[in-house]
Every structure is written in C-alpha cells, then in structure tokens.
Amino acid sequence: MDVVTKVLEEAAKHAEQFKSIHVEKHLELEYDLGTLLAVDTNDLDLRKIRSKSDRDQYFKDLARDNTQLLLNKIWELPTERVEEAVVAKLPAPTFVLPREKPLPKQKPLTKWQKYAQEKGIMKTKKSKLAWDGTLQKWVPRYGFKRAAAEEEKNWLLPVPDRGDPNEDQFTKKSKIKSENVAKNEFQRLRNLAKAKNVKIPRVGFLSVDKLNSKQLGEVVSVAKASTASLGKFQGNLPKEKRAKNIGPLLPSGRKRKLAPPTPVQERKSNLDILDSILNKKPKLDIEKAVNRSLNTEQQEQSEGTKSQKKGGKRRKGGKKGKGAGKRTGTKPKGGKGIRKPREKTGRKRR
Amino acid sequence: MPVMQRIVKPTTHRSKRALLAREPKLVENTKNALFIKGRKTSGMVVNCMKDLYDIKKPHGKILNRQNDILPFENITPVEEFSRKHDASMFMFASHNKKRPHNLILGRMYDSHILDMVEFGIERYRGLKEFKTQKVSLGIKPCLLFAGELFEHNHEYRRIKNLLVDMFQREKIQAVRLQGLEHALLFTAAEDQIYLRSYRIQLKKSGSRIPRTELEEIGPSIDFKVRRTKISSDDLFKLACKRPKELKVKKVKNISKDTFGTQHGRIHIPKQNIKRLQTRKMKGLKKTVLEKEEQRKQRSVDAKTDIQT
C-alpha cells in the first residue's frame, strides 16, 4: 500500500509540472476555426499587465491556455490522411472580413452580342485551318501565314466586267480591307464607350458613297459654321433650315466642362474659401470711393440749390413758358430730354 | 473637337494576364500588404515593421524609399501606391517629435481607404533578440485575441478586424495538424494593444489531443493606440458584401435520418381525372354530335382552369 500511494503521489507531482489539456475559463471563448481564430472576452488581470516583470509571463500563460482551447477544437474536426500527413478539414470561416475589391460586374453585351442574343444566333466554333480549293492545301483563316497564303492565291486579280480597266485592283482590295479594320476598331470603341457610359463626341461623317438629304443638310450647316467668324456672315438660301442635333459639332453648341477636382485641389479650394471668409478685410477701391464722394457732394449741392429755388421762386397758378414742369397725362414733346424707348411713355396705344 | 481617347488593348498575353489578375474576382486572392516608410523613421519603428513584414512575407512588399506622406492628412499618395502595387493593406512607419515611433496600419477597399489605425510603439523586442528556433515561413498563425475591449468597444472591434485581416494569411480548406506552429496573441488593455508571438510545441498528453507548450519567438511589441480613421458602417457593410453566387442554396425537401439514409419529399399536384385517356374501342367511338359537345365542354374546362 505504501508503495502504491508513493507512486501515485509522485505521478501527481510529476503531472503538476505540466499544464493540463483541460482549461477552465469563466466565459467560453469564441472560435472561428476557418481562420484559426479564438477570442477571449474574460477579464484580464490588469495588475499583472501593469507590472513590467509579470507581464510577459502572464501573456504567455494566457496564450497557452487559449491555444490549448483552440487546438482542442481543431483536433475534434474530421481528419484525413494526405501523403503521410494528418490533415484536419476546416469549416468555412465565419469571421466577416471586407473584400479587397467590389463584386465583379457582368460585362455589358456588345451591340452584336445583344442582337445575336435576341435572334438566337449561336457562336459556331471554326477550325483554324480551312481547305483552299484553288491552292489545294490547308490554309489558316487568320494570323500566321495567312497573308502569305493570300498573296500566293491572289497573285493575279481579274478586272470585273464593266469595271475601270485602269484601276489597280490590288490597291482597291487593300483599301477595302483597311476600311474594314477601321470600322471594326470604331465599333469596338463605341461598344467600350457604351459599356463605360462615356459620352463620345460625334466623329463627323463616315465616308459613304452617297449622303442622304438629312446628312447633306447637316454637312451644309456644319460647313457654314466653320468660317473664321463662326458663320456669322453667311447668307441663307430661301427656305433653308439649320439641321438639328448638330449642337455638339458646332463651337457655339459645346459647353466647357471642368474635370472633377482631385481631393488635394478640392481641399485647397475649400480652405481658400474659408480663409477668404475668415480673413475678410474691406477692399478699398479708391476710384470708386472718389466717385462716390463726388456724387454725394454734387447731390448735396443740388439739393441746396433746389431748396434755395424753392424758397425764392414760388409759382403762382397757370403755365409759364417752357419750364413749367411735367404734369401727368401731357404729351411728350420731341427733343425735351432723354429718350427711353424701352420704357412706357407717351399716349396709351390701343 | 476633342479627339476620342484611344483605349489600348494589352498587346501581349502576359500583360493581358496581369490586367486580368487585377480585376475584381468572385473569390478573391490573398490581400497583399505594402510596407512604406515616412519622411523620417527611427530604427525601432523600421525594425518593428521589418519583423511584421517577416510574418507577412510572401504577401508583402517593402518599399525602401522615404516618402513625404502623412496618411492622416492626405491619404491619396498611399492609395496611389496601393493601386500601383495591387496591395490593399499597408503599414506606414514614421517618427517625429509629436508622434515618436509611429506605425500606421490600414486597408483599402476598391483602392480607397477603409480603415486606418495609428499605433505608437511603447516597447519593442525584435525577432532577432529572441535566440530561439523560429517558425517556418509562410505558415498560417493561430490568432488569439484577449480582452473584453475587443468585443465591446466599436473602435477596438474594428481594430481586431483589421488585425485579423492583416495577419490571417490565405484562406485554407484544411490544415496539417503538425503544421500548427505559430500563435499570435493580441491583448487589449487600457488603450494599449500587446502583440506577442509564440511557437507552439505539441507534447504528449496521454490522449489523442496533444498538450501545448509555448515558446516566445518575438517580436514582442506594446502598441499604444493613437489616432484612428474608421470607415462608416455603411461603407464597411458594402465592403463586406458577399457575392450571391457563393451563397449556399437552401436544400428543400431532402432530409437525412439517423442511419444516414437520404429521404426526399415530393409534392404532386392533384391529377386531372377528367382528361384521363382510357382505352379506345370502336364501339365507344363518339359520333359527330358527341364530339361537338365534348369540344364545348373542353373549352369551358380550359376557361375554368385558367380562372382557378
């Protein structure tokens, strides 16, 4: 018996040196195993934290307990064996973290894609090589070695019936091709601008063989406004009307728009306004002040003379000559004063 | 007339891929962090930042030049850096008389500032001062937070979120049990945040679950919280928005019993017996009159069907 108790005691002593895997906490921790996170909301021992000597040991004990609790949870998870290593499957993280960038937006469809969707036109996969009947070999549809194949095939071009025999068919072909490329680029940019909701300026007039009457009218209107004096001295034909919707093409129809200020600029301008308000000093415009003082002097003088006149001359009934003064309802006579054509004077016109 | 600005397409596949990698994604990549120096720095704050860079390493970028930036006065240059390097987290070190040993932690959303916290380093013991075995590079640490401030104070809650964002590393589906090596403890008490870093040692305990022992490996930093710039709740909520596509759809009418057998419940609408096709026989063939009547009846039925 003695030996047994001794052994047990020793074992207990030995066990005391090590900390247990069971940790008791007043409040249970919050875990998020997906991010390997444990949050301990228990009260801290502030006295130990304040003292410099105890602080680190206290944190170490705290960390050990919390780590033990977290690992206990992780060891409970279902495990797998992957290449000689035991792997625990983690649940999805529940701790909500903000994203780095906003959610991806769906790309707006291009004009053709939209049309194809409406009509139910499906994309068909084309092989990169196509059999060429005249060359009797496989030729790429586009890209590498396509141009060489084209040159090989069309080394000679026939002049079409009723075609101009002096016209170079090769330059004609290359011109058509370059125009197609330009058109494609234009459409790509138009799609891009539409997708980004950017207003694009009109690019004038696309080269068409024949302009219709509306386009002709627009061209005439733009041409007329394209003089040095912005078309001020251009005469009008009888019944000529200015084309509509060409405002942005004309210099008078464009509005100047300032770019939105950068945060730095905005801040500066706001501060300037604030400064101007706070440091307000009355501005002294000397010329204006002199004029004003002169004016008041003159008025005073004239008032003085008036009062003198009033005192001296007193009219006694009836009209007397030209300086009789105005009476209501009298007809104005020519050359008597300032004409005010805008204001209502004279007799009432019916 | 203003000339339409040409929008240049990427000419090489490599640049195209690089641009694609920067676009918003449904499942995002791990956030990168930038480590920026201010106009003047102290040795302490630079060493501290380098230690934190070591913790963050494959997903961090250290900028060696000194920059005349004050993030709390004007954040735009930092945002510009973030856009250029495609890094949404940043750490900014500076040192001046008013705010000695200053370290700013921040993060961006859509390359605009979301949260930013300024810490003053009160006490610092570097990674190299602890002469111990270190953890392997790029390992996901266990993050431990202690102190009720992290739970009840709005500002500290956001700081906790920021710290988790900064140190959590990549998202993983599974973890190797022996690979749980590193533990970071953040303790908040009395406007200070204490960062301690430990190496976890797994010891035998007599049961399946191992007994853990910790060894401090550094860095050990005492931060004092100075200024903070915390985003509005609206913006934060917007930034936390989950994509619809990733939400798990609720599975209806399927259940599992205790033995693991799957049960499904099927809902069948009432059968229309009137239109049931029975056996066809010559004797039962309808006359023209009957057919007419049936057609009328059918149209009436259809109408009532539509109404109900």
Interface residues (C-beta under 8 A of the other chain):
Chain A: F18 K19 S20 I21 G34 T35 L36 L37 A38 V39 D40 T41 N42 D43 L44 L46 I49 R55 D56 F59 K60 L62 A63 R64 N66 T67 Q68 L70 L71 N72 I74 W75 T79 E80 V82 A85 V86 V87 A88 K89 L90 P93 F95 V96 L97 P98 R99 E100 K101 P102 L103 P104 K105 L189 L192 A193 I200 P201 V203 G204 L249 T262 P263 V264 R267
Chain B: M1 P2 M4 R6 I7 E23 P24 K25 L26 E28 N29 K31 N74 T76 S88 R107 M108 Y109 D110 S111 L114 K140 P141 C142 L143 L144 F145 A146 G147 E148 F150 E151 K160 N161 V164 D165 Q168 K171 I172 Q173 A174 V175 R176 L177 Q178 G179 L180 A183 L185 T187 A189 E190 Y194 R196 Y198 I200 L202 K203 S205 S207 R208 I209 P210 R211 T212 E213 L214 E216 S220 F236 L238 A239 C240 K241 P243
